[in-house]
Amino acid sequence: MGDASADFADFVLASLDGPVLRYSHRLVLLREADQRGIGRFEANLIIAAVLHRHGLAQEYELPPDRAVRTWILPLLTFATLQAAILYGLWWILH
């Protein structure tokens, strides 16, 4: 990363105001990058790198094992409750 890229990365980090980067804020960052002589593609890469480095990645960008964990617990809970209900019905009827 050159000095302009590193300075822009610092600017991106300092300007983050929460876990979600709004599109309007991304446009502001891209205009700032353009003023600093950084192309749109490189600016988007820098923004993505800063977000990733600070744990602000989107769910679809998460590692596969972490993405799986987000749906496995509700599925197991549902299956356990259904099994308990079926067992209760079986116990009542027999």
N, C-alpha and C positions, 0 to 999 in steps of 0.2 A: 504494500500500500504506500502510495506517495504521501507527501505532506498534505496536499489538498484533500485526499481521500481520508486520511487519519483525522484531519480537522473536521471534515464533514461528519465522520462517524461520531466524534465527540459532540458535535452540534445535535445530531439525531438523538443521542443518548440524553443530552441535557433537555431536549424539548419534549421527551415522552411524558405524557400526563396520565398514564394508566395502562392497563393490560391490553387495551385494544387500540390499534392505530386507525383512526378514522380516515376515510378516503380523502376528505377535505384537507386533513392535516398532511397526508402523504403528498398531495398536490403542492402544499406549501413547501414541504421538504424538497420536492423535485425542482421547484423554482429556485430555491436556495442553492441547490447543487448546480443548476444551470448557471447561476451568477458566479459560482466558484469555478466554473469551467469543467464541471464533471458531467459527462453524458448521462442521459436518462437510464440506460441499461446499467451502467456502473453504479449510479445512485440507488437504483432499486436493489442491486446486490448488496450494497453497503447497508441499506435500511434493513434488509432481510437478515444480514449477518448480525447486526446490532440487536434486533428483536430476538433472534435465536440465542445469542450469547447470554441474554438476560432472561431467558425462560419465558418469552412472550410469544412463542410460536403458536400457530393455529393448531387445532386438534388434528387436522389431516396431515400436519407436518410432524406429529409426534412419532417416536419410534414405535414399531408394530407392537411390541410387548406392552407398552403403556396404553396404546389405543385399545387393545383387547381388554385390558383391565377395566375400562370404562363401561363396558356392557356385560361383562361376565358376572359381576356381583348381583345386579338386578335379575339376571336370568336364573342364577342359582337360588335366589330368594323366592322367585316365582315358582320354580320347580319344587322347592321344599314345601311351600305353602300348599300347593296343589296335592302333593303326596300326603300331607297331613290331613287335608280335607277328605281325600279318597279313603285313607285309613280309618278316619272317624266314621264315614258312611258305612264302610265294610263292618266295623265293629258294632254299629247300631243295628244293622240288618242281620247279623249272625248271632 
